[in-house]
Amino acid sequence: MENRLDIRKGNQPSNGKGRSSSRTHIFPHRSVRFSDIATGRIVLALLLAATMSFIMFHFAVPIMRIHTNLAIGLAQKLDLPIVGSKSVDVFNGIEPAQAPLTSVPRFEQVGTAARAAWIAAVVLLTILALRFQLIRSVLVLFILLLLVSAVVNSIFERYEFDAGVFGQIWYRQAMLVWILLPWFTSFLFLIFQPRMLEGVGWILLSQLYSFAFSVVRMVFAMGILHYSGLLFFPTVWFLVGTLAELIFLLQFYSISIYRATGKQYQARSSWASLF
């Protein structure tokens, strides 16, 4: 084994730390070492990102209107009471948006089932945190969010939360994501993809999925607000907010890289000769 490794290294002198003393530079990571990053791809990525961002900004109001209509339709199918919509400001130049409204109970009005669910959630998260060390930090964060939420709601138990404020915050976050997302996806999916059309497909799919995923997450958060008030809201916002966008983007990137490496790289026979 040692002789073969010496041959692969070219019998170059070593500095005693496992590295060749004749190496004058650091090789790029193997995930991009053999990628053909052409200037044309970079220019195309910039143009595509700028075009998509302009479209999202210019048609922001009708896009948010479609989003609201889909959210109301999904909520009605799930028997979530919708009492109407409210015009809310988002950003200068891309307003107003129509935020769907549902009734949000004060903490003193929250039912026994929601309070029991809070206790069960804290107990379950505590058991999981003690059992699984790998995700303990995240679970402890969830427990702290639930505890802080319960304490604050107990102090301000008559505070009334307007669902329109939730819609305003949601659309401000969503529009930022939809405008900036093409810049991330263009470089993630287009530059390192062997097939340009497949990379463009991943970019468009990410944009559409972000929109559809936002509808589902918004309705889910509205349901939590309607049935439990603000008791679970900080934890739910952490889960279905920007973190959810990041997780789905990383999933798409992982799938695209897996497909790309299957086409770009071949098994190295020299590796097999070592065993």
N, C-alpha and C positions, 0 to 999 in steps of 0.2 A: 504494500500500500504506500509506504513512504517513497519507494523508488518511482512509482507512477506519479505521485504528486510532484516529485522533483522534476520529472520530465515535463509535466504540464507547466511548471513554473519557469522552465527554460534554464534550470540550474543557475538562477540569478542569485547574487549574494544577498543575504538577509541581514537586517539590522538587529536581529535577536528578539524582535517582538512580533514575528509572524508576518512581516511586511517586507516587500522587496525594496532595497535601498536605492535601486535604479529608477523607481517609479517617480515621475515628475508631475503627475496630475492624478486627480480622483476620477474614476470612471463614473458616468451617470448611473442612476439606479436602473436595474435590469428591466423594470417595467416600461421604461422609455428609452433604453439604450439603443434599440434598433428601430425606433419610430422615425418615420420620414416626415419631419415637420417642415413642410414647404412654406415659403412665403405666401403663396397663393391661398393656402388653407387659413393662415392667420388673417389675411385681408378679408377672406370670405366670412370668417367667424366674426370679425368686427362689423362688417356690413350687415350680416344677419341679425346680430345682437342689437345694433342701432335701429334697424327696421322694426323688429318685434317690439322693442321698448317704445318706439314712437307710436306704433299701432295701439299698444296698451294704454298709453297716455292720451292719445287723441280720441279714442273710443271708450274712455274709462266710464263715463256715465251710462251709456247703453250696456256695457259689459256688467257693471254693478247691478243694473236693473234686471238683466237676465239672471244674474246670480241670486238676487232677492226673490224673483218669481220661482226659481227652482227650489230655493230653501223653503218658501211658503208651501209649495206643492208637496215637498217631501214631508214637512211637518204635519200637514193635514192628513197625509196617508198614514202617518204614525200616531194619529189622534192627539197631536200636541196642539193645544189651543193657541191660535194666532188671532190677536185682537185687532190687527191692522198693521200699518207701516208708518214710519216717521221719517221725514226728510232731515238728513244730518249732513253736516259739513265734513268733508274729508281733507282735501288740500286745495289750495288756490289753483284754479284751472281745471280741476277734475271733481267738481261738485255740482249739485248735491247728489247724495245717494239715498235710496229708500231702504231704511233698516226695518226688517220685520220685528213685530212686537209681540211679546207674550207676557202674561202677568207673572210678577216675581214677588213671592211672599216675603214679609219681614221675618226676622229670625224668631220672633215670638209667635209667628203663625206657622212655622215649619212643623210638619207632622211628626208623629212618633216614629214612623217608618224611616224617615230621613235621618233622624237622630240615632236610631238603632244601626242604620247603615254606616254612619260615621264611626260609631264604636267598633263595629265589626271590621271596618277598613283599618282602623288604627291597630287593632289586635292582630289582624292578618299580616299587615306590613311589619309589625314588630317580630312576629314569628319568622317571617321570611328573612328579615334582617339578621336575626340570630342564627339562622340556618345557612344562608348563602353569603359568604364573605365577599365574593366578587362584586355583588351589586349592593352591598350594605350601605355605601355612601348615598346612593340615589334613593334607596328606601328610607333612610333616615331623613333625607331632605323632604320626602313626601310626608313623613310623620310630622315633621316640624311645621310644614305648611298647613296641615290639618289642625294641629294644635293652635297655631297662631290664629287661624281663621275662626276656630271655635271661641277663643278668648275675645277676639275683637267683636265678633257677632254678639257675644253675651253682653258686652259692655254697651254696644249700640244696637240693641235688639229691636228698636223701633225705626231703624234707618230704612228708608225706602229706596230701592235701586231701580232706576229707569232702564228698561231693556234697550231703549234707543241709544243710551250711552255705550252699552255693550256693542251694538251694531256699528256705532261710529268708530270705536276702537278697533273692531274687527276689520272694517273696510280700510282703515288707515294702514294697518299691518298688511292686509292682503294686497293693496295696491302697490306698496313698496316691494313686496315679494314679486308680484307679477311684472313690474317694470325692471327690476334688477335681475330677475332669474335668467333671462336670455343671455346676459353677459357671462354668468357662471356656466350655464349649460353649453354655450357655444364653444368655450374653451375646453370644457370637460369632455364633450361628446364628439366634437367635430375635428379637432386637431389630431387626436390620437386614434381616430377610427381609420382602419384601412380602407373602408368603403365610405365615400363622402355622403352618398344618399342615405346610408344607414345612420350616419351621424346626424344629418338633418332630421331624420325621422325621430331620433331620440330627443332632439331639441323640441320639436313640435309636440311629441307625446308628453314630455315633462311639463310643458306649458298647459296643455289640456288637462292633464292629471291634476296639476296644482289647482286649477279652477274647480274641477269636479270634487276633489278631495276637500276643498274649502267649504263647499256646500254641505257636505256630510258632517264635517267637524263643527260648522256653525250651528246646524240643527241639533247636534248632540249637546253642545254647550248650552243652547237655549233650553233643551229639555232638563238639564241639570239645574239651571236657574229656576225653571218653573216649579220643579218638584222639591227642591231643597234650598232655594234661595241662594245666599252667598256662602253657605256652609262649606261646600266643596269647590267653590269657584276658583280660588288661587291654585289648587292642585290641578284642576281640570284645565285651567288656562295654560299652565306650564306644560301639560301633556299634549294638548291639541293646538297650541299656538305655534310659534316659530320652530320649536323643537320637532314637531311633526313634519314640518316642511323640510327640515334638515335631514331627518331620518329617511324620508321617501327619496330625496335627492341622492343620498349615499347609496340607497338600494339600487336605484336606477344606474348609478355610476358603476357599482360593483358588477351588475349584470352586463353592462356594455363592455367593461374591461375584460370580463370573462369571455365574452364572445369575440372581442378583438384579439385577445392573446391566442385564442384557438386558431385564428386565421393567420396571425402575424408570425408566431414563433412555432418552431418544430422541435420535436424531442431531440436532444443532443446525444448522439451515439457515444461521444467521449465521456459523458456522465456514466453511461451504462458500463463502460470499460473499467471503471473504478471498482466495481462490485462483482 
